[in-house]
Amino acid sequence: MLHQKIYLTDEKDAYLITYLHDRYEQDWEDVGEWLPPKRPALILLPGGGYSYCSDREGEPVAYPFLCAGYNVFVLIYRTGDKSVWPAPLEDVAKAVWTVRQHADEWNIDPCKIAVGGFSAGGNLTSILGTQWHRGVEERLGIPRGGSRPDAMLLAYAPVEMEQRPSSNTQLGTLLKDRPEELSSVRYVDNQTPPAFIWHTVNDEKVPVKNALLFAAKCLEFQIPFELHIFEHGPHGLSLNSDLTAYHLEHPVNVSSWVPCCIDWLNKLFAF
């Protein structure tokens, strides 16, 4: 496995951590050089209220997708005082474009790059998915469509921010400034990529209506999506396992989102 950091800014405050399969090059006397087919990729964005990137929603989530054959990346985007908008959006746009630029080197299909985010990372994922064509590529000098995800994973993601109260967190600061693009559900259109969405009904921090609103918009614009709503479970479940639960309860059925998401991506990417 190739495990390294790829820095996206001169200050080295935004970077990709790679979890890449070896190419397993092998010379066979009768068939010559053998290489596996190009793999799909998944870029994961941890949550943390734009104050930090949660370790529970990064590396632990990478491994089941790595085991399913995906090349996986965890994006550490700018947070806290460095997350002045649109810095986080530019980080994820650069991340997708970086993976596309290195697709041959990393044995990745450049047309099969998914972005998945949790909580604030899901908000950021949904913003890129709905607004990749609304100026960020031009600002960064990325060719048209170079930063567009081919699929999105939205895990307990806030997508409608108008009625969320301001607070002392970095997210509260962003909401006080009220950049309209944070409410990504308003920007769903026919260029939005397919989405896998999951949430819990009694999420105490991000109301479940966020998932329902985004799914409804996907339906309106005929964007392929899969929606899983679990009855029980608090905010921030990640894998819903002992590894990532910490003090959180982990209802027995919520962990099924992982194989469901892998199956959905496999079908979408014909992998």
Number of C-alpha atoms within 10 A of each C-alpha: 11 13 11 13 17 16 16 20 13 7 7 11 14 24 22 25 20 21 23 21 18 12 16 9 10 10 11 9 7 6 7 9 10 12 12 10 11 18 22 24 30 28 28 29 30 30 28 22 20 28 18 17 22 19 15 19 24 24 18 15 19 20 15 16 19 18 11 13 17 24 27 29 29 26 28 28 27 26 20 16 10 15 20 16 14 12 15 21 21 21 22 30 23 24 26 25 21 17 23 21 13 12 19 12 10 20 20 21 17 21 15 20 27 24 31 25 26 30 28 26 32 26 29 31 32 32 23 28 27 23 21 23 17 12 9 18 21 12 9 11 10 15 10 11 12 20 25 24 29 23 25 27 27 29 29 31 29 28 27 21 20 11 7 14 10 16 12 7 14 21 21 17 17 18 20 12 12 14 12 12 20 21 18 22 24 16 19 20 17 12 15 26 21 21 27 22 25 22 31 24 17 15 18 12 13 24 19 20 15 19 26 17 15 25 20 15 16 22 12 12 13 13 18 15 19 15 16 18 16 18 13 16 21 18 20 26 26 26 20 22 17 11 10 19 15 12 7 15 14 20 15 11 12 22 15 13 22 16 13 14 19 17 14 16 22 15 10 14 17 9 15
